[in-house]
């Protein structure tokens, strides 16, 4: 059973393009997607969001400016 969101990478067996990447927060939605969108030979890689998305592993972060180009200070984050 899932504990938190998962990141899924779907490689098509007969595909010649980059993999499809998805995020699921619900196990039933994930299994429904598997049944509807995967075929024999496809590769599925799954990661735990909680394990992969740690503050120390960020590539970048920042805040969005307001209409005047200023960055609001404070906030709930």
C-alpha positions in Angstrom: 0.0 0.0 0.0 1.2 3.5 -0.8 2.3 5.9 2.0 2.0 9.3 0.4 2.4 10.4 -3.2 4.4 8.4 -5.7 6.3 9.5 -8.8 5.9 7.1 -11.8 8.0 6.9 -14.9 6.3 4.9 -17.7 8.6 3.6 -20.5 6.6 2.3 -23.5 7.9 -1.0 -24.8 7.3 -0.1 -28.4 7.8 3.7 -27.9 10.6 5.7 -29.3 10.2 8.7 -27.1 11.0 9.9 -23.6 9.1 8.2 -20.8 5.8 9.6 -19.5 6.0 10.9 -15.9 3.1 11.0 -13.5 2.3 11.6 -9.8 -0.3 9.7 -8.0 -1.7 10.4 -4.5 -4.2 7.6 -4.4 -3.4 3.8 -4.8 -6.7 3.1 -6.5 -6.1 5.8 -9.2 -2.6 4.3 -9.7 -3.9 0.8 -10.2 -6.7 2.0 -12.5 -4.1 3.9 -14.6 -1.9 0.8 -14.8 -4.8 -1.3 -16.0 -5.8 1.3 -18.7 -2.5 2.6 -19.9 0.2 -0.1 -19.7 0.9 -3.0 -22.0 3.1 -6.1 -22.1 6.8 -5.1 -22.0 6.3 -1.6 -20.7 8.7 -0.6 -17.9 7.3 1.1 -14.8 9.6 2.8 -12.3 8.1 4.1 -9.0 9.6 6.4 -6.4 8.3 7.6 -3.1 7.7 11.4 -3.2 8.6 11.6 0.6 11.9 9.9 0.1 12.9 11.7 -3.1 11.7 15.2 -2.4 13.8 16.2 0.6 14.7 19.8 1.3 18.4 19.0 0.9 17.9 17.5 -2.5 16.3 20.5 -4.2 17.7 21.7 -7.5 16.3 25.2 -7.0 13.8 27.2 -5.0 12.4 30.7 -5.0 9.3 32.9 -4.6 7.1 34.5 -7.3 7.2 38.3 -7.5 4.1 40.4 -7.3 2.8 42.7 -10.1 5.5 45.3 -9.3 8.3 42.7 -9.4 8.8 42.7 -5.6 9.1 39.5 -3.6 6.6 39.4 -0.7 8.3 38.7 2.7 7.0 36.1 5.1 4.0 33.8 4.3 3.0 30.4 5.6 6.0 28.8 3.9 
